Amino acid sequence: MLNDKLRNYLHLHLIVFIWGFTAVLGALITIDAIPLVWYRMLLATFFVWTYIAYKKFPLRVPKKALLTFIVAGIVIALHWITFFKAIKVSNVSVTLATISTGAFFTAILEPIIYKRKMIWYEIVFGLIVIGGLYIIFNVETQYVLGIGLALVSALLSATFSLINGKLAKHYKPSIISFYELGSGVAFITLYLLFTGSFSAEFFILSASDWLYLLLLASVCTAYAFIGSVKVMKLISPYTVMLTINMEPIYGIILAFIILGSSEKMSEGFYIGALIILATVLANGILKNSLKRKVPIEQAK
């Protein structure tokens, strides 16, 4: 079981690395956030459906579960819209660093949703993450709008993670992903129809945008989405959310390599990012230490 947990934890880090690359793709794709997310979710839904058809998984689910899938799909759609919009109005580094506040939101929401006592070190680690973000606030004041959008995105991400933490115990990751991604597409489609945003220009994309969108929808969404739900079977939502704080580290490095000087930040920004990284490592060490003590105490 320990090997399975370690394998899932490493898999989670691979997924988070992919999510870090997602932010870079968001900067490279030239269309606005809402159409970007619509294309992403539409293509990803197709890829997940293809996988389900190949595996011959049944799609029938209870009505109550379907309603939960729809709510989760809307939440993830809004999360991605605010996430990519934050990138468009600021940059990848600022957006990813701000997203790390999801750990703090999870520490507050998880005890409510899962009806358990609040754990003191989760709050402490969450506050440390906020401290790292505060340093970034002080040195990157020109990106206030981007930071605000990323904070909303972080809250939505925490909510989505907690919802899927429950769903993952009862349904296949691919089934969850299909209904949630499909619900997100339907939600955005209704918005675009209501606002009259569909036009000939909406469907005209450059070759590079199509290439990036296909990569975003297949590897960074369909694969990563199913994989993230799967690892939740053995890893708590808080650990998942705190591990996701590695996304800024991976993404910032990738952004600097791929996007160049536009992603070069001040010294204070990197200090804040290092505080976030140290928090992730401390959480892993403390959780493993506490879990090892439990069998010994029970044996007594």
Secondary structure as UniProt FT lines:
FT   HELIX           2..28
FT   HELIX           33..55
FT   HELIX           63..89
FT   HELIX           92..99
FT   TURN            100..101
FT   HELIX           102..113
FT   TURN            114..115
FT   HELIX           120..139
FT   HELIX           141..143
FT   HELIX           144..167
FT   TURN            168..170
FT   HELIX           173..194
FT   TURN            195..196
FT   HELIX           201..203
FT   HELIX           207..217
FT   HELIX           218..223
FT   HELIX           224..231
FT   TURN            232..234
FT   HELIX           237..243
FT   TURN            244..245
FT   HELIX           246..259
FT   HELIX           260..263
FT   HELIX           267..299
//
